Amino acid sequence: MLRCIFVVCFAATAHATDVVVLVRPGTTPNGPDVFPTIQNAIDHAPEPADGARVVIRITPGVYKERLWIPRNRPRMTLLGLGSKPEDTVITSDHFASQQGGTFFTETVEVNGDAFEADNLTFANTAGRVGQALAISVLSDRAIFKHCRFLGNQDTLFANWGRQYYVDSYVEGTVDYVFGNAAAIFDRVEFHTLTNGYITAQSRLSAAEPTGFVIRNSHLTFAPGATDGKGVALGRPWRPFSRVVYLNTEIDAGLSPLGFIDWNSNTTMAQSFYAEAGSTGAGASPGTRAAGMKHLTSQQIRSFAPRQFLRGADGWDAEAEAAKLP
């Protein structure tokens, strides 16, 4: 019944020119309206008119697929039809030492601009075997709403364009949100499984408009993550790394320093790391590492979605996300 309501509501909000197709395992390949796998729908759904979207509705289940959304497939929406994101799972188990490198491991690779996903789980189940991506996102104006990202090391590679994650969940151990996108995580739970680092942002110069902004979110920790020195908010993958935490609840288990150097003691000197409005047992501004920035009210406003992700085209990520079911 919930699925029926969900589909009807979406049908009412979709543009009349959008191409809307269904993924249902066991059906005949190549559509044009119903497809047996998600990748088959990505590859063979009819092309929409200019400016319209391809909306792929996915029936609940576990899809053991590796997906590739190419650059020539912009404006694509993946929509899980379950009552919750746990009902529709896209998963694989590839890892770096098996595949020949980190960037050959992702379960899903998104290259087409204006990609959207709602009510889905993206997973890599390789376990604690090194780098193993659940998803690689190289899409400008990408939106993920009500999504789960499950993995261990390098779960979510947010590496290009402007990206907005809202009302979602990310799980991992080491550097499990990494890359050089301009990305905002709004009302997202970050769950760390063991001692490690939540972020590894890789801005290459102070002039780049990239960085990770984590706002109105919640940092939680599995019991094993609270052993030893705890978990760090992040470490600089590249010298001008930028990560900002705003109004985020932090459970017990975080390293008192907050951010930690990668290898060299000079790396953090060029980074832009800031934290404002933290609450919870892990909020400890008096013990944070030297070099943490103290934000003015104007700087805090500059990291809101409508400012940080605006770009030359005036993109309003919050307004676009509100259109999703």
C-alpha positions as CSV (number, residue, x, y, z in Angstrom):
1,M,0.0,0.0,0.0
2,L,2.8,2.4,0.9
3,R,4.5,1.7,-2.5
4,C,1.3,2.5,-4.3
5,I,0.9,5.8,-2.5
6,F,4.6,6.6,-3.2
7,V,4.2,6.0,-6.9
8,V,1.0,8.0,-7.2
9,C,2.5,11.0,-5.4
10,F,5.5,10.9,-7.6
11,A,3.4,10.7,-10.7
12,A,1.6,13.8,-9.7
13,T,4.8,15.8,-9.3
14,A,6.8,14.5,-12.3
15,H,7.0,16.7,-15.4
16,A,4.8,15.6,-18.3
17,T,7.8,15.3,-20.6
18,D,9.9,13.2,-18.2
19,V,10.6,9.6,-19.3
20,V,9.5,7.4,-16.4
21,V,10.4,3.7,-16.4
22,L,10.3,0.8,-14.0
23,V,12.9,-1.8,-12.9
24,R,11.4,-5.1,-12.1
25,P,13.6,-8.2,-12.0
26,G,12.6,-11.0,-14.3
27,T,11.1,-8.9,-17.1
28,T,12.3,-8.8,-20.7
29,P,15.4,-6.7,-21.3
30,N,15.5,-3.3,-23.2
31,G,12.1,-2.0,-22.2
32,P,11.0,0.4,-23.4
33,D,9.0,0.9,-20.1
34,V,10.0,-2.0,-17.8
35,F,13.5,-3.4,-17.4
36,P,15.0,-6.3,-15.5
37,T,18.1,-4.5,-14.1
38,I,18.9,-1.0,-13.1
39,Q,21.9,-0.8,-15.6
40,N,19.6,-2.0,-18.4
41,A,17.3,0.8,-17.7
42,I,20.1,3.3,-17.5
43,D,21.4,2.1,-20.9
44,H,18.1,1.7,-22.8
45,A,15.4,4.0,-21.3
46,P,14.2,6.4,-24.1
47,E,15.9,9.7,-24.4
48,P,13.7,12.6,-23.0
49,A,13.2,15.9,-24.6
50,D,15.7,18.6,-23.8
51,G,15.6,19.6,-20.1
52,A,13.5,16.7,-19.1
53,R,14.6,13.8,-16.8
54,V,14.8,10.0,-17.0
55,V,13.2,8.7,-13.9
56,I,14.0,5.1,-13.1
57,R,11.6,3.7,-10.4
58,I,13.1,0.6,-8.8
59,T,11.0,-2.1,-7.1
60,P,12.3,-3.1,-3.7
61,G,15.0,-5.8,-3.5
62,V,18.7,-6.4,-3.4
63,Y,20.4,-5.5,-6.7
64,K,23.9,-7.1,-7.0
65,E,24.9,-4.7,-9.7
66,R,27.7,-2.3,-10.5
67,L,26.2,0.8,-12.1
68,W,27.7,3.3,-14.4
69,I,25.9,6.5,-15.3
70,P,27.8,8.1,-18.2
71,R,28.3,11.8,-18.9
72,N,25.9,11.6,-21.8
73,R,23.1,10.6,-19.5
74,P,22.4,13.8,-17.5
75,R,19.3,14.5,-15.5
76,M,18.7,11.0,-14.3
77,T,16.8,10.1,-11.2
78,L,16.9,6.7,-9.4
79,L,13.9,6.3,-7.1
80,G,13.5,3.4,-4.7
81,L,9.9,2.3,-4.3
82,G,10.1,0.7,-0.9
83,S,8.8,2.3,2.3
84,K,12.4,3.0,3.4
85,P,15.9,3.1,1.8
86,E,16.8,-0.2,3.4
87,D,14.2,-1.9,1.1
88,T,16.1,-1.2,-2.1
89,V,19.8,-2.0,-2.0
90,I,22.4,-1.7,-4.8
91,T,25.5,-3.6,-3.7
92,S,28.8,-5.2,-4.8
93,D,32.0,-6.3,-3.0
94,H,35.0,-5.2,-5.0
95,F,38.1,-3.8,-3.3
96,A,41.4,-2.2,-4.3
97,S,43.9,-5.0,-4.0
98,Q,41.6,-7.2,-6.0
99,Q,40.7,-4.8,-8.7
100,G,44.0,-3.0,-9.2
101,G,43.3,0.3,-7.4
102,T,40.8,2.3,-5.4
103,F,39.0,3.8,-8.3
104,F,38.1,0.4,-9.8
105,T,36.0,-0.7,-6.8
106,E,32.9,1.5,-6.7
107,T,29.5,-0.1,-6.7
108,V,28.0,2.9,-8.5
109,E,29.8,5.6,-10.6
110,V,27.8,8.7,-11.4
111,N,29.2,10.9,-14.2
112,G,26.0,12.5,-15.7
113,D,25.2,16.0,-14.4
114,A,22.0,16.8,-12.4
115,F,21.8,13.2,-11.0
116,E,19.3,12.5,-8.3
117,A,18.7,9.6,-6.0
118,D,16.0,9.1,-3.4
119,N,15.1,6.3,-1.0
120,L,18.0,4.0,-1.9
121,T,20.9,2.2,-0.3
122,F,24.4,2.1,-2.0
123,A,26.7,-0.5,-0.5
124,N,30.1,-2.1,-0.8
125,T,30.2,-5.3,1.4
126,A,33.9,-6.1,0.9
127,G,34.5,-5.4,4.6
128,R,37.8,-4.3,6.2
129,V,40.1,-5.1,3.3
130,G,41.2,-1.6,2.3
131,Q,39.7,0.8,-0.1
132,A,36.3,-0.2,-1.3
133,L,33.9,2.4,-2.6
134,A,30.1,2.2,-2.4
135,I,29.7,5.2,-4.8
136,S,31.8,7.6,-6.8
137,V,30.0,10.9,-7.6
138,L,31.4,13.2,-10.4
139,S,28.2,15.0,-11.1
140,D,27.5,18.7,-10.9
141,R,24.2,19.5,-9.2
142,A,23.8,16.0,-7.8
143,I,21.2,15.4,-5.0
144,F,20.9,12.4,-2.7
145,K,17.8,12.4,-0.4
146,H,16.8,9.6,2.0
147,C,19.8,7.5,1.0
148,R,22.2,5.2,2.8
149,F,25.9,4.7,1.9
150,L,27.4,1.6,3.5
151,G,31.1,0.6,3.4
152,N,34.3,0.7,5.4
153,Q,37.3,2.5,3.9
154,D,36.5,5.2,1.3
155,T,32.7,4.6,1.2
156,L,31.7,7.8,-0.5
157,F,33.9,9.5,-3.2
158,A,32.5,13.0,-3.7
159,N,35.0,14.4,-6.1
160,W,33.6,16.9,-8.6
161,G,30.9,19.5,-9.1
162,R,28.3,20.6,-6.6
163,Q,26.6,18.0,-4.5
164,Y,23.8,18.0,-1.9
165,Y,23.1,15.2,0.5
166,V,20.0,15.5,2.8
167,D,18.2,13.3,5.4
168,S,20.7,10.5,4.8
169,Y,23.1,8.1,6.4
170,V,26.8,7.4,5.8
171,E,28.8,4.6,7.4
172,G,32.5,3.7,7.3
173,T,35.9,3.6,9.0
174,V,38.8,5.4,7.3
175,D,38.4,8.5,5.1
176,Y,34.9,7.3,4.3
177,V,33.8,10.6,2.8
178,F,36.6,11.9,0.5
179,G,37.3,13.8,-2.6
180,N,37.2,17.4,-3.9
181,A,33.5,18.3,-4.6
182,A,31.7,21.3,-3.2
183,A,29.4,19.1,-1.1
184,I,26.9,19.9,1.7
185,F,25.6,17.2,4.0
186,D,22.4,18.4,5.6
187,R,20.7,16.3,8.4
188,V,23.0,13.3,7.8
189,E,24.1,10.7,10.3
190,F,27.8,9.8,10.0
191,H,28.3,6.4,11.7
192,T,32.0,5.4,12.3
193,L,32.6,1.7,12.9
194,T,36.2,1.7,14.2
195,N,39.0,4.2,15.0
196,G,39.5,6.3,11.9
197,Y,38.7,9.5,10.0
198,I,35.4,10.7,8.8
199,T,36.6,13.0,6.0
200,A,39.6,13.3,3.7
201,Q,38.9,16.3,1.6
202,S,41.3,17.1,-1.2
203,R,41.2,20.8,-2.3
204,L,44.4,21.6,-4.2
205,S,44.5,25.4,-3.8
206,A,42.9,28.1,-1.6
207,A,41.2,29.5,-4.6
208,E,39.1,26.4,-5.3
209,P,35.4,26.8,-4.3
210,T,35.3,23.2,-3.1
211,G,35.0,21.6,0.4
212,F,32.7,19.6,2.6
213,V,30.1,21.3,4.8
214,I,28.4,19.1,7.4
215,R,25.5,20.9,9.0
216,N,22.6,20.0,11.3
217,S,23.9,16.5,11.4
218,H,24.8,13.8,13.9
219,L,28.1,11.9,14.4
220,T,27.6,8.5,16.0
221,F,30.2,5.8,16.8
222,A,30.1,2.0,17.1
223,P,31.5,0.6,20.4
224,G,34.8,-0.3,18.8
225,A,35.3,3.3,17.5
226,T,35.6,4.6,21.1
227,D,38.7,2.6,21.9
228,G,42.2,4.2,21.8
229,K,42.5,7.7,20.5
230,G,39.0,7.8,19.0
231,V,37.7,9.1,15.7
232,A,38.9,12.3,13.9
233,L,36.6,14.7,12.1
234,G,39.0,14.5,9.2
235,R,42.5,14.7,7.9
236,P,43.8,16.6,4.8
237,W,44.2,14.4,1.8
238,R,45.6,17.4,-0.1
239,P,47.2,20.5,1.4
240,F,44.3,22.9,1.1
241,S,41.6,20.6,2.4
242,R,38.4,22.3,3.6
243,V,35.8,20.8,6.0
244,V,33.3,22.7,8.1
245,Y,31.0,21.3,10.7
246,L,28.0,23.5,11.7
247,N,25.4,22.8,14.4
248,T,26.2,19.1,14.5
249,E,25.6,16.8,17.4
250,I,28.7,14.7,18.3
251,D,28.4,11.6,20.5
252,A,31.2,10.4,22.8
253,G,34.1,8.8,20.9
254,L,35.6,11.7,18.9
255,S,39.3,12.6,19.3
256,P,39.5,15.7,21.4
257,L,41.8,17.3,18.7
258,G,39.0,17.0,16.1
259,F,41.1,17.2,13.0
260,I,44.4,15.3,12.6
261,D,47.4,15.7,10.2
262,W,47.8,13.2,7.4
263,N,51.6,12.6,7.8
264,S,53.4,15.9,8.0
265,N,53.0,18.3,10.9
266,T,52.7,21.2,8.5
267,T,49.8,19.9,6.4
268,M,47.0,21.4,8.5
269,A,48.6,24.8,8.3
270,Q,47.2,25.4,4.8
271,S,43.9,23.6,5.5
272,F,40.6,25.3,6.3
273,Y,39.0,23.4,9.2
274,A,36.2,24.9,11.3
275,E,33.5,23.8,13.7
276,A,30.7,25.9,15.1
277,G,27.6,25.2,17.1
278,S,28.6,21.6,18.0
279,T,26.6,19.9,20.8
280,G,26.8,16.5,22.6
281,A,29.4,14.6,24.5
282,G,32.0,14.9,21.8
283,A,31.7,18.7,21.5
284,S,35.0,20.0,23.0
285,P,36.1,23.3,21.4
286,G,38.7,23.9,24.1
287,T,40.7,20.8,23.1
288,R,40.7,21.1,19.3
289,A,43.9,21.2,17.2
290,A,45.7,24.4,16.7
291,G,44.8,26.1,13.4
292,M,41.1,25.4,13.6
293,K,39.3,28.5,12.1
294,H,36.9,30.6,14.2
295,L,34.0,31.5,11.9
296,T,32.3,34.9,11.7
297,S,28.5,35.0,11.3
298,Q,29.1,36.1,7.7
299,Q,31.3,33.1,7.1
300,I,28.7,30.8,8.6
301,R,26.1,32.1,6.2
302,S,28.4,31.6,3.3
303,F,28.3,27.9,3.9
304,A,24.5,27.6,3.6
305,P,23.4,25.6,0.6
306,R,22.0,28.6,-1.3
307,Q,25.4,30.4,-1.1
308,F,28.0,27.6,-1.1
309,L,26.4,25.6,-3.9
310,R,24.9,28.5,-5.9
311,G,27.5,28.8,-8.6
312,A,27.2,30.9,-11.7
313,D,23.8,29.4,-12.6
314,G,22.1,30.2,-9.3
315,W,21.4,26.5,-8.4
316,D,19.1,26.2,-5.4
317,A,19.9,22.7,-4.1
318,E,17.3,22.8,-1.2
319,A,14.5,23.8,-3.6
320,E,15.4,21.0,-6.0
321,A,15.7,18.4,-3.2
322,A,12.2,19.4,-2.0
323,K,10.7,18.3,-5.3
324,L,11.8,14.7,-4.7
325,P,9.2,12.5,-2.9
